[in-house]
Each structure stands twice: as C-alpha cells, then as structure tokens.
Amino acid sequence: MIAFVAVGLSPLLVLASPQDLRVGEPVLVISPPWTVAAAEVISRSGLREISPERAPFGALTVLNDTADALRLKSNGAWLVLDGKMIAQICAG
C-alpha cells in the first residue's frame, strides 16, 4: 500500500522538491484558480510571457534576476517551477 501511494504521489514530490531556478531560464508560474491568472502575475511582476500557449493556471516566463521568483510569489504565484523540468515531465 505504501509503495502504491509513493508511486502515485511521485510527480507531486518532484514538484515540491527544492529547485535551483536560474536567471535566463524558463520557469512555469502557477497561480491558484480563485485569484488572478498566472499571466497577470507575470505582468504585475514586470516580466513577459514567453509562450503563446497557456495552461488554465500556468504560464511561462524567464527570470531576469534572482529576485524575480520572490516578486512572482508576492504578486500571487502559488509555485514558480523550473520550466525545463516541467517540459521533461510533460514529454515523458
């Protein structure tokens, strides 16, 4: 039973693990469904979306400096995730 739960929750564990977000690399911004959209969070943080495709609660951007991730979170982002890691999960 424990193994079944661990396998079932493994994608969430990957997302919850500490990440090394890098300046100049894409990140996925996820906002809660009951607040402003992720695209609006990006705009309020002084950044731009990098993809015309959006998920219902997420959008991609690029960090210009190390403070951008904190700015995104203070403007309503639930999570700021490594965009490359997300692309690998979605492709697999």
Residue frames as a rotation matrix with the C-alpha (Angstrom) as fourth column:
MET 1
0.565 0.825 0.000 0.00
0.825 -0.565 0.000 0.00
0.000 0.000 -1.000 0.00
ILE 2
0.460 -0.472 -0.752 2.77
0.142 -0.797 0.587 2.44
-0.876 -0.377 -0.300 0.91
ALA 3
-0.626 -0.722 0.295 4.57
0.375 0.053 0.925 1.71
-0.683 0.690 0.238 -2.36
PHE 4
-0.126 0.682 0.720 1.37
0.985 -0.002 0.175 2.38
0.120 0.731 -0.671 -4.32
VAL 5
0.814 0.425 -0.395 0.89
0.511 -0.848 0.141 5.75
-0.275 -0.317 -0.908 -2.61
ALA 6
0.078 -0.880 -0.468 4.56
0.114 -0.458 0.881 6.68
-0.990 -0.122 0.065 -3.11
VAL 7
-0.689 -0.292 0.663 4.40
0.645 0.171 0.745 5.90
-0.331 0.941 0.071 -6.83
GLY 8
0.197 0.882 0.429 1.10
0.963 -0.257 0.086 7.75
0.186 0.396 -0.899 -7.18
LEU 9
0.888 0.158 -0.431 2.43
0.318 -0.889 0.329 10.84
-0.332 -0.429 -0.840 -5.45
SER 10
0.030 -0.995 0.096 5.89
0.824 0.079 0.560 10.87
-0.565 0.062 0.823 -7.05
PRO 11
-0.094 -0.085 0.992 5.06
0.799 -0.600 0.024 13.63
0.593 0.795 0.124 -9.59
LEU 12
0.822 0.437 0.365 3.92
0.130 -0.769 0.626 15.85
0.554 -0.468 -0.689 -6.73
LEU 13
0.710 -0.636 -0.303 7.08
0.462 0.096 0.881 15.08
-0.531 -0.766 0.362 -4.77
VAL 14
-0.188 -0.772 0.608 9.19
0.982 -0.135 0.132 16.18
-0.020 0.622 0.783 -7.74
LEU 15
0.170 0.334 0.927 7.28
0.462 -0.858 0.224 19.46
0.870 0.391 -0.300 -7.94
ALA 16
0.958 0.275 0.085 7.55
0.045 -0.433 0.900 20.05
0.284 -0.859 -0.427 -4.21
SER 17
0.430 -0.865 -0.259 11.29
0.884 0.344 0.317 19.42
-0.186 -0.365 0.912 -4.06
PRO 18
0.393 -0.351 -0.850 13.65
0.024 -0.920 0.391 22.40
-0.919 -0.174 -0.353 -3.80
GLN 19
0.660 -0.110 0.743 14.64
0.748 0.181 -0.638 23.73
-0.065 0.977 0.202 -7.18
ASP 20
-0.305 -0.810 -0.501 17.54
0.506 -0.583 0.635 25.74
-0.806 -0.060 0.588 -8.46
LEU 21
0.748 0.603 0.278 15.80
0.583 -0.394 -0.711 28.39
-0.319 0.694 -0.646 -10.57
ARG 22
-0.294 -0.955 0.043 18.27
0.793 -0.219 0.568 30.06
-0.533 0.201 0.822 -12.92
VAL 23
0.136 0.224 -0.965 18.31
-0.212 -0.945 -0.250 33.56
-0.968 0.238 -0.081 -14.36
GLY 24
-0.405 -0.259 -0.877 17.71
-0.861 -0.212 0.461 33.47
-0.306 0.942 -0.137 -18.11
GLU 25
-0.992 0.099 -0.076 15.98
0.074 0.957 0.280 30.06
0.101 0.272 -0.957 -17.97
PRO 26
-0.322 0.944 0.074 12.25
-0.381 -0.201 0.902 29.46
0.867 0.262 0.425 -18.46
VAL 27
-0.984 0.155 0.088 10.05
-0.030 0.347 -0.938 29.00
-0.176 -0.925 -0.336 -15.41
LEU 28
-0.379 0.924 -0.041 6.44
0.425 0.213 0.880 27.92
0.822 0.316 -0.473 -15.09
VAL 29
-0.922 0.183 0.340 4.34
-0.377 -0.622 -0.686 30.24
0.086 -0.761 0.643 -12.94
ILE 30
-0.472 0.792 -0.387 1.28
0.557 0.608 0.566 28.61
0.683 0.052 -0.728 -11.37
SER 31
-0.799 0.293 0.525 -1.47
-0.525 -0.766 -0.371 30.64
0.293 -0.572 0.766 -9.74
PRO 32
-0.777 0.591 0.215 -4.40
0.237 0.592 -0.771 29.44
-0.583 -0.548 -0.600 -7.65
PRO 33
-0.616 0.570 0.544 -7.67
0.722 0.131 0.680 29.16
0.316 0.811 -0.492 -9.59
TRP 34
0.380 0.855 -0.352 -9.50
0.924 -0.339 0.175 31.59
0.031 -0.392 -0.919 -7.28
THR 35
0.192 -0.371 -0.908 -7.12
0.258 -0.874 0.412 34.54
-0.947 -0.314 -0.072 -7.83
VAL 36
0.465 -0.086 -0.881 -5.58
-0.727 -0.605 -0.325 36.36
-0.505 0.792 -0.344 -10.77
ALA 37
0.995 -0.096 0.017 -4.33
0.084 0.754 -0.651 34.33
0.050 0.649 0.759 -13.72
ALA 38
0.370 -0.929 -0.011 -0.66
0.699 0.271 0.662 33.36
-0.612 -0.252 0.749 -13.94
ALA 39
-0.026 -0.353 0.935 -0.26
0.905 -0.406 -0.128 35.69
0.425 0.843 0.330 -16.95
GLU 40
0.700 0.343 0.627 -1.42
0.071 -0.906 0.416 38.61
0.711 -0.247 -0.658 -14.78
VAL 41
0.870 -0.464 -0.166 1.01
0.234 0.093 0.968 37.60
-0.433 -0.881 0.189 -12.00
ILE 42
0.045 -0.879 0.475 3.81
0.970 0.152 0.191 37.67
-0.240 0.452 0.859 -14.57
SER 43
0.141 0.089 0.986 2.75
0.606 -0.795 -0.015 41.08
0.783 0.599 -0.166 -15.84
ARG 44
0.936 0.267 0.229 2.45
-0.020 -0.609 0.793 42.54
0.351 -0.747 -0.565 -12.31
SER 45
0.662 -0.745 -0.082 5.98
0.425 0.284 0.859 41.30
-0.617 -0.604 0.505 -11.61
GLY 46
0.439 -0.477 -0.761 7.39
-0.613 -0.778 0.135 43.26
-0.657 0.408 -0.634 -14.55
LEU 47
-0.628 -0.635 0.450 8.06
-0.137 0.659 0.740 40.17
-0.766 0.403 -0.501 -16.68
ARG 48
-0.100 0.564 -0.820 6.73
-0.990 -0.140 0.024 38.90
-0.101 0.814 0.572 -20.02
GLU 49
0.586 0.345 0.733 5.24
-0.228 0.939 -0.259 35.60
-0.777 -0.015 0.629 -21.05
ILE 50
-0.439 -0.827 -0.351 7.45
-0.648 0.021 0.761 33.60
-0.622 0.561 -0.546 -23.41
SER 51
-0.951 0.158 0.268 4.87
0.281 0.802 0.526 31.31
-0.132 0.575 -0.807 -24.94
PRO 52
-0.619 0.785 -0.012 1.52
-0.686 -0.534 0.495 31.94
0.382 0.314 0.869 -26.56
GLU 53
-0.034 0.583 -0.812 0.27
0.102 0.810 0.577 28.64
0.994 -0.063 -0.087 -25.06
ARG 54
-0.504 -0.051 0.862 -1.14
-0.799 -0.352 -0.487 28.70
0.328 -0.935 0.136 -21.52
ALA 55
-0.687 0.381 -0.619 -2.37
0.521 0.852 -0.055 26.11
0.506 -0.360 -0.784 -19.13
PRO 56
0.350 0.926 0.144 -5.52
0.544 -0.326 0.773 27.04
0.763 -0.193 -0.617 -17.16
PHE 57
0.975 0.028 -0.218 -3.48
0.207 -0.449 0.869 28.08
-0.074 -0.893 -0.444 -14.11
GLY 58
0.267 -0.961 -0.072 0.04
0.480 0.068 0.875 28.44
-0.836 -0.268 0.480 -15.53
ALA 59
0.994 -0.096 0.046 2.18
-0.008 -0.494 -0.869 30.48
0.106 0.864 -0.492 -17.88
LEU 60
0.376 -0.926 -0.004 5.87
0.924 0.375 0.070 30.54
-0.063 -0.030 0.998 -18.83
THR 61
0.966 -0.231 0.112 8.30
-0.215 -0.967 -0.139 33.39
0.141 0.110 -0.984 -18.34
VAL 62
0.249 -0.949 -0.194 12.06
0.634 0.312 -0.708 33.92
0.732 0.053 0.679 -17.95
LEU 63
0.738 -0.072 -0.671 13.69
0.595 -0.402 0.697 35.25
-0.320 -0.913 -0.253 -14.78
ASN 64
0.689 -0.500 0.525 15.76
0.076 -0.671 -0.738 38.41
0.721 0.548 -0.424 -15.31
ASP 65
-0.354 -0.798 0.487 17.34
-0.597 -0.208 -0.775 38.30
0.720 -0.565 -0.403 -11.84
THR 66
-0.792 -0.055 -0.608 17.21
0.302 0.830 -0.468 36.24
0.531 -0.555 -0.641 -8.67
ALA 67
-0.869 0.484 -0.101 14.58
-0.139 -0.436 -0.889 38.50
-0.474 -0.759 0.446 -7.06
ASP 68
-0.583 0.675 -0.453 12.05
-0.721 -0.172 0.671 37.78
0.375 0.718 0.587 -9.83
ALA 69
-0.488 0.400 -0.776 10.94
0.305 0.911 0.278 34.48
0.818 -0.102 -0.566 -8.26
LEU 70
-0.718 0.210 -0.664 10.19
0.651 -0.138 -0.747 36.25
-0.248 -0.968 -0.038 -4.98
ARG 71
-0.806 0.425 -0.413 8.36
-0.474 -0.880 0.020 39.02
-0.355 0.212 0.911 -6.85
LEU 72
-0.563 0.605 -0.563 6.23
-0.360 0.433 0.826 36.44
0.744 0.668 -0.026 -8.67
LYS 73
-0.482 0.357 -0.800 5.27
0.714 0.689 -0.123 34.80
0.508 -0.630 -0.587 -5.39
SER 74
-0.759 0.185 -0.624 4.50
0.389 -0.641 -0.662 38.13
-0.522 -0.745 0.414 -3.71
ASN 75
-0.704 0.514 -0.490 2.24
-0.691 -0.655 0.306 39.02
-0.163 0.554 0.816 -6.66
GLY 76
0.214 0.948 0.233 0.18
-0.906 0.282 -0.316 35.86
-0.365 -0.144 0.920 -6.29
ALA 77
-0.018 -0.251 -0.968 2.09
-0.668 0.723 -0.175 32.90
0.744 0.643 -0.181 -7.74
TRP 78
0.896 0.314 0.315 1.45
-0.444 0.654 0.612 29.64
-0.014 -0.688 0.725 -5.93
LEU 79
0.488 -0.750 0.446 4.53
0.422 0.650 0.632 27.98
-0.764 -0.120 0.634 -7.40
VAL 80
0.614 -0.448 -0.650 7.45
-0.779 -0.478 -0.406 29.00
-0.129 0.755 -0.643 -9.60
LEU 81
0.627 -0.264 0.733 8.90
0.067 0.956 0.287 25.86
-0.776 -0.131 0.616 -11.16
ASP 82
-0.476 -0.864 -0.167 11.84
-0.280 -0.031 0.959 25.07
-0.834 0.503 -0.227 -13.40
GLY 83
0.371 0.683 -0.629 10.42
-0.786 -0.131 -0.605 25.22
-0.496 0.718 0.488 -16.93
LYS 84
-0.292 -0.558 -0.777 12.89
-0.860 0.509 -0.043 22.67
0.419 0.656 -0.628 -18.29
MET 85
-0.946 -0.026 0.323 11.94
-0.213 0.801 -0.560 20.14
-0.244 -0.598 -0.763 -15.62
ILE 86
-0.063 0.997 0.042 8.25
-0.355 0.017 -0.935 20.61
-0.933 -0.074 0.353 -16.42
ALA 87
0.257 0.104 -0.961 8.93
-0.966 -0.004 -0.259 20.11
-0.031 0.995 0.099 -20.14
GLN 88
-0.721 -0.586 -0.370 10.71
-0.588 0.800 -0.122 16.82
0.368 0.129 -0.921 -19.35
ILE 89
-0.738 0.527 0.422 7.83
-0.095 0.537 -0.838 15.60
-0.668 -0.659 -0.346 -17.18
CYS 90
0.225 0.906 -0.358 5.26
-0.530 -0.195 -0.825 16.52
-0.818 0.375 0.436 -19.84
ALA 91
0.063 -0.277 -0.959 7.27
-0.981 0.158 -0.110 14.94
0.182 0.948 -0.262 -22.66
GLY 92
-0.861 -0.509 -0.001 7.80
-0.493 0.834 -0.248 11.68
0.128 -0.213 -0.969 -20.76
